[in-house]
Amino acid sequence: MISATAATAEMARRLTEKAEAIAKAQAVIMTQRKNARRWRDAGLLWPLFGKD
């Protein structure tokens, strides 16, 4: 039989910290993605307004 002892409170704390860090990183990525999409769309429309 395999037996093991683990500090579950410590493990839970570390996993919670990692989950929070991942959530923050994903939030940053999503804001950057929206900004990039807006500028890409503006770049595609720019030639329509540049000519008379």
HELIX and SHEET records of a PDB file:
HELIX    1   1 THR A    8  GLY A   50  1                                  43    
END                                                                             
